[in-house]
Amino acid sequence: MDNSKKTQDHHIVQDASDTLSLSDVNSSIETPKDGSFWRKLLAFSGPGALVAVGYMDPGNWVTSVAGGAQYRYVLLSIVLISSLMAMLLQYMAGKLGIVKQEDLAQATRDRTNKVSGFVLWIMTELALIATDIAEVIGGAIALHLLFGWSMIASVLTTAFDVILLLLLMKFGFRKIEAIVMTLIITILVIFAYLVVLSKPELVSMFGGYLPQLQTLNPHTPVGGSSSQLTLTLGIIGATVMPHNLYLHSSISQTRKVDRQDKAAIKEAVRFMTWDSNIQLTLAFVINSLLLILGAALFFGHADSVGAFGDMYRALGNSDIAGAVASPVLSTLFAVALLASGQNSTITGTLTGEIVMEGFLHLRIPMWLRRVITRGIALAPVIIITLMYGGAEAKLDDLMVSSQVFLAIALPFSMAPLVYFTSSKKIMGEFANPKWVAALGWISFIILTALNLLSIYQQLTGA
């Protein structure tokens, strides 16, 4: 009788673990109950780095550098606003995971009907594919620039990065966080160095963080390829990315928290917020550096730096980059691009698993999930590469389009997140204060309005 009861209890525990997001690593990292602020912060640090990676992926590079090259420092205000919006949304996402022990995909599917859940799943999967397209293009161009491989060979090589992720997963989640953080610091140091050498005008640079009326001018300037509205949407889409909301709501649960102690849950939310905001501040700095680099070195040469390869060559061309031009700078740029693409690959794969399990209650091997997602993302990149003989400018155009789509897809993730975390029925005493909820809905309205304006521009050619 006792053995039967033990067996039954075992099945109950097993079934419960199967419902956890990323069950293999859920609550796998110990956190100290006592100790200093810094010791606790260190224990909770890590998920923020994985989230921040999505805010500095290759998609950011094209839109940010192009924004600086065409409009100088004007669009720095968009980088700032996007980053503040990101901090707000990631706070909500991480809190949802810690308080409800659900990721955003699970919470959405459990609180919508089958049709709505299916539509939201499709939109999320398309956003993941758009994200993956940017990673493929960024990684492929970096390989092409560093090693001289043909573009088609470089594109096909990116298909094998699934092996890298599978190897990393064997080292444990804490090791993955450390590797990602190391790559983030590498990118930060490289771009800080490049910007220092470029000697930007400090007054104009800091003035760029103040919103200006012409920021949303829909017209394209002479010598530019994209309107301010398109680049604004691209920067927002490349900065506030839908998949990060699903990712953070899941990996915030990797820390072990006493579920019966409300004080422990409050503390977990507090340190999650610190971790997230610190890492997103780093992402904000990197995105600012990208745009500042474009403004300081490439303003007036927008047509010459429309693609990654152009940027790479421009850094070695004294006619464009001036006295700072050097092959070393070009190589550093390509190395940072490769690091960015690999970082994003890790988080993109984890998010794919979270989304599929949450929306469909379907669990498949990570390698198969990665093969499917990467295969779908590779198709348009391969087609464009073959059609245009590996023209980097065409691939960059595809990347910008993918970032604009991400901005359009974002409200479909934002609305459920703001609603769930603002509901006292769902979150209890952890529900968003009214002012936080108001900021969330204002962000939703602004982004939706921008998307409608962009669609109007595309349809009318305004």
HELIX and SHEET records of a PDB file:
HELIX    1   1 ASP A    2  ASP A   18  1                                  17    
HELIX    2   2 PHE A   37  PHE A   44  1                                   8    
HELIX    3   3 PRO A   47  VAL A   53  1                                   7    
HELIX    4   4 PRO A   58  TYR A   71  1                                  14    
HELIX    5   5 LEU A   76  LYS A  100  1                                  25    
HELIX    6   6 LEU A  104  ASP A  110  1                                   7    
HELIX    7   7 LYS A  114  PHE A  147  1                                  34    
HELIX    8   8 MET A  151  THR A  157  1                                   7    
HELIX    9   9 THR A  158  PHE A  160  5                                   3    
HELIX   10  10 ASP A  161  MET A  169  1                                   9    
HELIX   11  11 PHE A  173  SER A  198  1                                  26    
HELIX   12  12 LEU A  202  GLY A  207  1                                   6    
HELIX   13  13 LEU A  213  LEU A  216  5                                   4    
HELIX   14  14 GLN A  228  THR A  239  1                                  12    
HELIX   15  15 PRO A  242  ILE A  251  1                                  10    
HELIX   16  16 SER A  252  THR A  254  5                                   3    
HELIX   17  17 LYS A  262  PHE A  298  1                                  37    
HELIX   18  18 ALA A  302  SER A  304  5                                   3    
HELIX   19  19 PHE A  308  ALA A  314  1                                   7    
HELIX   20  20 SER A  318  ALA A  321  1                                   4    
HELIX   21  21 GLY A  322  VAL A  324  5                                   3    
HELIX   22  22 PRO A  327  LEU A  360  1                                  34    
HELIX   23  23 MET A  366  MET A  387  1                                  22    
HELIX   24  24 GLU A  392  SER A  422  1                                  31    
HELIX   25  25 LYS A  424  MET A  427  1                                   4    
HELIX   26  26 GLY A  428  PHE A  430  5                                   3    
HELIX   27  27 LYS A  434  THR A  460  1                                  27    
END                                                                             
